[in-house]
């Protein structure tokens, strides 16, 4: 049998790309005298007589190429099945010693394989497949001239390192003398190669030159390795930046999908820890059995194994191993299936290799699934173009732009270090610059061919060609979005897993500090802070050494929570002190005390609450605090009343300036006393003026906080009601933002004039004394409880109704209808009592028994009789309604407004019925049957049997 020399695959003298973890390279025919290499490389010189690879070589399998030559029929021999050692013995290339090569600018910026666009004028194919860097250079790991022994493979596999294949002396001698017979080569040529004769091998065009290949990465981990808990941060956290950088939208500098997959495989329950020589028997298995074993491996592990030696590479990346890859993907359903235009080994390398840029080799370039290339941030700006730039390029060819957007494949990736994408819109789309330039040239040629009529069928073929590209572009965009979501889900799963682990770690740490004597309330409150602290410093395991290292930071978190707890306790003490002070007054005065937060913000109470020391805490001076409370209340009321007063129409801004004494005989203390006396005098005069002006009905204000839905503060009349409203708000939600209600002012003035009063002098007491009822003439007649009529409002309800209908154009002009005295008496007799006696907001006015929670009127009277021996408790004297608690227990709800019947008119009164407490009015349809059945009158007469009243006042 003739000697056969198997040579390394030699690329054509053009720009060529390697696998994802390798730098792109370019053929250099004239090496420079010096070399600066960024990574360790192996340089080989190919002589002119170097043969081309076999048609079914591993490189063809990876690139997805089919053999152009039909293999000859293999001759079956009774020899033993082919094993890994048999394949090793024929895969020894000859490699010369490395030489220095100067990397040029072209060497470092060579792009990945571009899309192939069918040449005009009549192209019939699409833009071709978008390809990523080839797997061949990396998958081969193939720069070493020899093959390892069984013991070497097993030992290296047990250590989780890459197997370096080196040539021994015999192989070196055989390479130097090809004609000499090789010892130990017992496998016939027909059993290995699909050629009948050596002459059938197509050597191809001879090529001489220098090329560069990178050595395989040395940190490959095998599936029989396991990881301990301390390795978790290295595998998981090591694949992306720290927690705080992650919260700032950082970019990843490693392929975290690969790291998460490695950890999942190595920490599985069925994972077996590697042992020395554990793969010795596996390497002696027949290929058919070995394929069955490899089908159970993860695709990433198959990729790693293919880089461990040339023999395994030839087996795993051969044509016969296609089903191995397919079944491997079928066993792991969570993995996305390879696209049709990419082979499984190439797709696996693109997904799980290191995240290095295909153009500059910098880290932080995750795979762009739309373009099937790795781009760093700088190369994205350099090699990708946005639509805005494409507009300027196609200014002279405007009709190219719409079709250009459709036939090219867009990417929406935010950056090279993120799988997250922008929204799929035209403003976020980016395209490969070289694809844009080539497509513009192609389309120009197409349109030129069509316009000049060079080919009659050019238009139809152009439509078919463009539709094919559009369909392919949309399909690529769809699966790119699916793959991006899949990769992003890994990130969220990693974050959730790390978060739960560190949260449980923080809880366990706090329990340990509780046993050391720290207050459980402080440790429970600090658990969340310690969790974020662990995330910041990337603590995933708490050993005594690690605990000692971070003990100071943990104690600081607990101490901070203790300080906050003590402040809350002091605040609760101040609130209780203020409540005890309020209890010294009668319940009818409680509505005029400001909320608790206002008191806590005062100087004497703030100094007590905000003490930042854990030792020697000063106690509150209760005597000084009690003396300070009346001044706090008075100053607050004065300032709030002044703010409302300045909102009234016609009020000029108040001048607080006082005259400074010019008498030189006065001492500074005496001068200050005179200035203070003038200020107090001016304050007293202003207080008197404000009280007189704000007692009028036209002093109407709206609470801005109540405009979102509540009705309690839409139209507040006078200072007394406004102060109750502000004091009744929640402590943490002051209703102190007010505005003058011009709509309410106009409605109140209209009502006052209809009652014959002067709007400038009328007071709420004058209006309450009249206590009239009104209809709104702008509201239509409505049905309520089968009665068609209108609501009868009090004067305050009329003002609130006008404010509610402020945006309704039908109520632009107020139209109030005053009810007559008899109709008003009838309405009042049928109105429900307000405030309701059943509402639990009543209190005893003799003691603070009902300070925290009110009771019903009946319960309050019973308490007064039993506790204070008052037989007949009087309303507003012995029993009071707690005003101002409008936000609590639904006490802000208004009363039920009586619905007066209008159609038919309810204005008839039976003269034969005994007059009772509740007067009854009838319609004519109801009065006739009543007189017949109750009084035996079949022919009723007016004035004798019934009388008619006027509903509206004259």
Helices and strands as residue ranges (DSSP letters): E 15-16, E 25-26, E 41-46, H 58-63, H 84-88, H 105-108, H 136-140, H 150-159, H 169-176, H 189-192, G 198-200, E 209-214, G 229-231, H 232-235, G 237-239, H 243-247, H 256-266, G 282-284, H 287-294, H 299-306, H 310-316, G 319-321, H 322-331, H 344-352, E 367-368, E 373-374, H 377-383, E 384-386, H 387-393, H 398-407, E 430-432, H 433-452, H 458-515, H 520-537, H 544-582, G 587-592, H 596-600, H 603-609, H 622-645, H 668-693, E 700-703, G 704-706, E 716-717, H 718-727, E 738-740, H 742-754, H 764-770, E 774-776, E 782-784, E 787-791, H 795-804, G 809-811, E 816-818, H 821-830, E 842-844, H 857-868, E 879-881, E 899-901, E 908-910, H 924-935, E 946-948
